[in-house]
Amino acid sequence: MKKKTLTILILVVIGSVLFGCSDSSSGKDEDTLTIYTARSESLNNAVIPKFEEDTGIKVEIVVAGTGELVTRVESEKNNPMGDILWAADETMLSSKKELFEQYISPEDENMIPEFRNKSGYFSPAFADPTVFIVNENIIGDIKMEGFEDLLNPELKGKISFGDPTASSSAFQSLAAMLYAMGDGDPMSDEAWDFVEKFIANLDGKIAGSSGQVHKGVADGEYPVGLTWEDPVVQYEINGAPVSVVFPAEGAIFPGESVQIIKDAKNMENAKKFVDYVLSEKIQNLVGSELTVRPLRDGVELADYMVPTEDIKLAKNYDEAWVSESKDKITEKFTEVLERSMD
């Protein structure tokens, strides 16, 4: 009896050890993935449930603002709890490459050449280009086709624009302006001469947030504003008297990227998610149903979106350079702004 009892105990102990080793050695569930996302609810809902359905991988999501999520990734770098950061772009993250895993998806070669993963870390998937939002009810006969039109004296004090030192959309609009009006050289005298004239035409009016910019135009407070494409198209769909205008001199497409967190516990599943987001299926789905712009070559777009081939891109736009030079650009903008107020 004692011998039988001892044998049972040994088997129980062996089973426990084997189970414990298996669990601790993997440190993960092979069918799970944790995504930190700051993307819109509509984009998350369009992509993540379909990924689960098509792959059998259960996704746990943590939704928060971009800054909060990046801080979280930094604080967890010695023991990452997330696998994917679906937020921000190379402009914001290039100085933090050490937080991410190098991975170029096999789908990358199918993306529009300008938006392929050139860094090795960040995979541009969608874009929210810089545009003008124009209120058709109050713009009247004022031409609004490009940056040059923003200097029209009739628009003095009537342009909705955010603070580039605090608003990402205002900063990207400024970057687009610099590249376009500097003929591809954002730090040229020509570019900053234009910015100085533009600031003068703002007449001291700068919005407190990016949301105030497009809302101010949609509500009829301003005839024109500088913002992202996504909210303008949403207003159009909902019947607001506004239109989206891509600047004739050139727009920029900051690539909203997806990246794998360094030493992710579910590394293979993370790679599958990057591949999935860049896939023809998902790119076409988002292009035909949502208001963000897919970056896969030849993707189908809804009829309410301006065809990508009809949009002129700013010459020489370099997302990595913009990221590295953000402080320099905002400092110079502040100098010009303060000088205009003297």
C-alpha positions in Angstrom: 0.0 0.0 0.0 2.8 2.4 0.9 4.6 1.5 -2.3 1.5 2.2 -4.4 0.9 5.5 -2.6 4.6 6.5 -3.2 4.3 5.7 -6.9 1.2 7.9 -7.2 2.9 10.8 -5.5 6.0 10.5 -7.7 3.8 10.6 -10.8 1.9 13.7 -9.5 5.2 15.5 -8.8 6.6 14.6 -12.2 3.4 15.8 -13.9 3.5 19.0 -12.0 7.2 19.6 -12.9 6.6 18.9 -16.6 3.6 21.2 -16.7 5.4 23.9 -14.8 8.5 23.7 -17.1 6.4 23.8 -20.2 4.5 26.9 -18.9 7.5 28.8 -17.7 9.7 28.0 -20.6 7.3 29.4 -23.1 6.0 32.2 -20.9 3.1 32.6 -23.2 0.0 31.1 -24.7 0.7 30.1 -28.3 -2.7 31.3 -29.4 -2.7 34.8 -28.0 -1.5 38.3 -28.9 -1.5 41.5 -26.9 -1.9 44.7 -28.9 -1.4 48.2 -27.5 -3.5 50.4 -29.8 -4.2 54.1 -30.2 -6.0 53.6 -33.5 -9.6 54.6 -33.9 -12.4 52.4 -32.7 -13.6 51.9 -36.2 -10.2 50.7 -37.4 -9.7 48.4 -34.4 -13.1 46.9 -34.9 -12.6 46.4 -38.6 -9.3 44.6 -38.3 -8.8 42.8 -35.0 -12.0 40.6 -34.9 -11.2 39.4 -38.5 -7.6 38.6 -37.5 -8.9 36.5 -34.7 -11.4 34.7 -36.9 -8.9 34.0 -39.7 -6.0 32.9 -37.5 -7.6 31.5 -34.4 -5.3 33.8 -32.4 -7.1 35.4 -29.4 -6.2 39.1 -29.2 -6.1 41.1 -25.9 -6.1 44.8 -26.6 -5.0 47.8 -24.5 -6.5 51.0 -25.8 -5.0 54.4 -24.7 -3.4 57.5 -26.2 -0.2 57.3 -28.2 2.0 59.0 -25.6 0.7 56.8 -22.8 1.3 53.6 -24.8 4.8 54.5 -25.8 5.6 55.3 -22.2 4.2 51.9 -21.2 6.4 50.1 -23.8 9.4 52.0 -22.4 8.6 51.1 -18.8 8.1 47.4 -19.7 11.2 47.1 -21.9 12.9 44.6 -19.5 9.7 42.4 -19.4 7.4 43.3 -22.3 3.7 42.7 -21.6 2.6 43.8 -25.1 3.5 42.3 -28.5 2.3 45.0 -30.9 2.3 48.7 -30.7 -0.3 49.9 -33.2 0.2 53.6 -32.7 2.2 56.6 -33.9 4.6 56.4 -36.9 8.3 56.7 -37.8 8.2 60.4 -37.2 7.5 59.9 -33.5 9.2 56.5 -32.9 12.5 56.6 -34.9 14.4 57.9 -31.8 13.1 54.9 -29.9 14.1 52.0 -32.3 15.6 50.1 -29.4 12.1 49.4 -28.1 11.1 47.6 -31.3 11.9 44.4 -33.2 13.3 44.5 -36.7 10.8 42.9 -39.0 10.0 43.5 -42.7 6.8 41.7 -43.7 6.8 39.7 -47.0 3.8 42.0 -47.8 6.0 45.0 -47.7 6.9 44.7 -51.4 3.2 45.2 -52.3 3.0 48.6 -50.6 3.2 51.9 -52.5 7.0 52.4 -52.9 7.2 55.6 -50.9 5.6 53.9 -47.9 7.6 50.7 -47.7 9.4 49.8 -44.5 12.8 51.4 -45.1 13.8 51.6 -41.4 13.4 47.8 -40.8 11.3 48.6 -37.7 8.2 50.5 -38.7 5.6 49.1 -41.2 3.4 51.9 -42.6 -0.1 50.5 -43.1 -2.4 53.5 -43.4 -2.1 57.2 -43.8 -4.1 60.3 -42.8 -2.8 63.0 -45.2 -2.5 66.7 -44.6 -5.4 68.6 -46.2 -7.4 71.8 -46.1 -11.0 71.6 -44.8 -13.1 74.2 -46.6 -16.6 75.4 -45.5 -18.4 75.7 -48.8 -21.1 77.9 -47.3 -18.8 80.7 -46.2 -15.7 80.4 -48.4 -17.5 82.4 -51.1 -15.5 83.3 -54.2 -12.1 82.8 -52.5 -10.0 80.3 -54.3 -8.6 77.5 -52.2 -6.4 75.1 -54.1 -3.0 75.4 -52.5 -0.8 76.9 -49.8 -0.3 80.0 -51.8 -4.0 80.8 -51.5 -3.7 80.9 -47.7 -1.9 84.3 -48.1 -5.1 85.9 -49.6 -5.7 89.1 -47.6 -9.4 88.3 -47.5 -8.5 85.3 -45.2 -6.6 87.3 -42.6 -7.7 86.1 -39.2 -10.0 83.6 -40.8 -7.8 80.5 -41.0 -8.1 77.7 -38.5 -4.7 76.3 -37.6 -3.3 74.6 -34.5 -0.1 75.0 -32.5 2.7 72.9 -34.2 4.5 72.6 -30.9 1.6 70.8 -29.3 -0.5 69.4 -32.0 0.7 66.5 -34.3 -1.7 67.4 -37.1 -0.6 71.1 -37.0 3.0 70.0 -37.0 2.5 67.7 -40.0 0.6 70.6 -41.8 3.6 72.8 -41.1 6.0 70.1 -42.4 3.9 69.8 -45.6 3.9 73.6 -46.0 7.7 73.7 -45.6 8.4 70.9 -48.1 5.9 72.3 -50.7 6.9 75.9 -50.5 10.6 75.2 -50.2 10.5 73.1 -53.4 11.5 70.0 -51.4 13.9 71.8 -49.0 12.0 72.4 -45.7 14.7 74.5 -44.2 15.2 76.8 -47.2 14.8 80.6 -46.9 11.9 80.3 -49.4 10.1 77.8 -47.2 10.4 79.9 -44.0 9.6 83.2 -45.8 6.3 81.7 -46.8 5.7 80.5 -43.2 6.3 84.0 -41.9 3.7 85.4 -44.4 1.3 82.6 -43.4 1.7 83.4 -39.7 1.0 87.1 -40.4 -2.2 86.1 -42.1 -3.3 84.1 -39.1 -3.4 87.4 -37.3 -2.5 85.8 -34.0 -5.3 83.2 -34.0 -4.1 79.7 -33.2 -6.5 76.9 -32.1 -5.9 75.2 -28.8 -6.3 71.6 -30.2 -6.4 69.7 -33.4 -10.1 69.0 -32.9 -10.9 72.7 -32.6 -9.3 73.2 -36.1 -11.7 71.1 -38.1 -14.7 71.7 -35.8 -14.3 75.4 -36.2 -14.6 75.1 -39.9 -17.4 72.6 -39.9 -19.3 74.9 -37.5 -18.9 77.9 -39.7 -16.5 79.9 -37.6 -13.7 79.7 -40.2 -13.9 79.3 -44.0 -10.7 77.1 -44.1 -8.5 75.1 -41.8 -5.4 72.9 -42.0 -6.0 69.4 -40.7 -6.0 65.6 -41.4 -8.1 64.0 -44.2 -10.0 61.6 -41.9 -12.2 64.0 -40.0 -13.0 66.0 -43.1 -14.3 63.0 -44.9 -16.3 62.0 -41.9 -18.0 65.5 -41.9 -18.7 65.1 -45.7 -20.3 61.7 -45.2 -22.5 63.1 -42.4 -23.7 65.9 -44.6 -21.7 68.9 -43.3 -21.1 71.7 -45.9 -17.4 71.0 -46.0 -15.0 69.6 -48.6 -11.5 68.2 -48.5 -8.8 69.9 -50.6 -5.3 68.5 -51.1 -2.8 71.3 -51.6 -1.8 71.7 -55.2 1.8 72.2 -54.3 1.9 68.8 -52.6 0.6 66.9 -49.5 2.4 64.6 -47.2 1.2 61.1 -46.1 2.6 60.4 -42.6 2.5 56.6 -42.6 0.6 55.3 -39.6 2.7 52.3 -38.8 2.5 49.0 -36.9 5.5 47.7 -35.0 6.5 44.7 -33.0 7.7 45.3 -29.4 11.2 44.2 -28.7 11.4 40.7 -27.3 7.7 40.2 -27.6 6.5 37.0 -25.9 4.3 36.1 -28.8 6.8 37.0 -31.6 5.4 34.7 -34.3 1.8 35.9 -33.7 3.0 39.5 -33.8 4.6 38.9 -37.2 1.3 37.4 -38.4 -0.5 40.5 -37.3 1.8 42.8 -39.2 1.4 40.6 -42.3 -2.4 40.7 -41.9 -2.6 44.5 -41.5 -0.7 44.9 -44.8 -2.6 42.1 -46.6 -4.7 42.8 -49.7 -7.8 41.7 -47.8 -7.5 44.2 -45.0 -6.1 47.0 -47.1 -9.1 46.7 -49.4 -11.6 46.3 -46.6 -10.4 49.5 -44.9 -10.1 51.4 -48.1 -13.7 50.6 -49.1 -15.4 51.0 -45.7 -13.4 53.5 -43.6 -11.9 57.0 -43.9 -8.2 56.3 -43.4 -6.1 55.8 -46.5 -4.5 52.3 -47.1 -1.0 52.3 -48.4 -1.0 49.1 -50.4 -0.4 49.6 -54.1 -3.6 49.3 -56.2 -5.9 49.1 -53.2 -9.7 49.7 -53.7 -11.0 53.0 -52.3 -14.5 54.0 -51.5 -16.0 56.6 -53.9 -16.0 59.2 -51.2 -12.2 59.1 -51.1 -10.0 61.1 -53.5 -8.1 58.6 -55.6 -4.5 58.3 -54.4 -3.1 58.8 -57.9 -4.9 62.2 -58.2 -3.0 63.6 -55.2 0.3 65.3 -55.6 2.9 64.4 -53.0 5.3 67.0 -51.6 8.8 66.7 -53.2 11.5 64.9 -51.2 9.4 64.3 -48.1 11.5 62.3 -45.6 9.7 61.1 -42.6 12.8 60.0 -40.7 14.4 63.5 -41.2 11.2 65.2 -40.0 11.3 63.1 -36.9 14.9 63.9 -36.2 14.4 67.6 -36.9 11.1 68.1 -35.1 12.6 70.2 -32.3 14.5 72.3 -34.8 11.4 72.9 -36.8 9.2 73.8 -33.9 11.8 76.1 -32.4 12.2 78.0 -35.6 8.4 78.2 -35.9 8.2 79.7 -32.4 10.9 82.2 -33.3 9.0 83.3 -36.4 5.7 83.5 -34.4 7.2 85.6 -31.7 8.9 87.9 -34.2 5.5 88.4 -35.9 4.0 89.5 -32.6 6.6 92.2 -31.8 
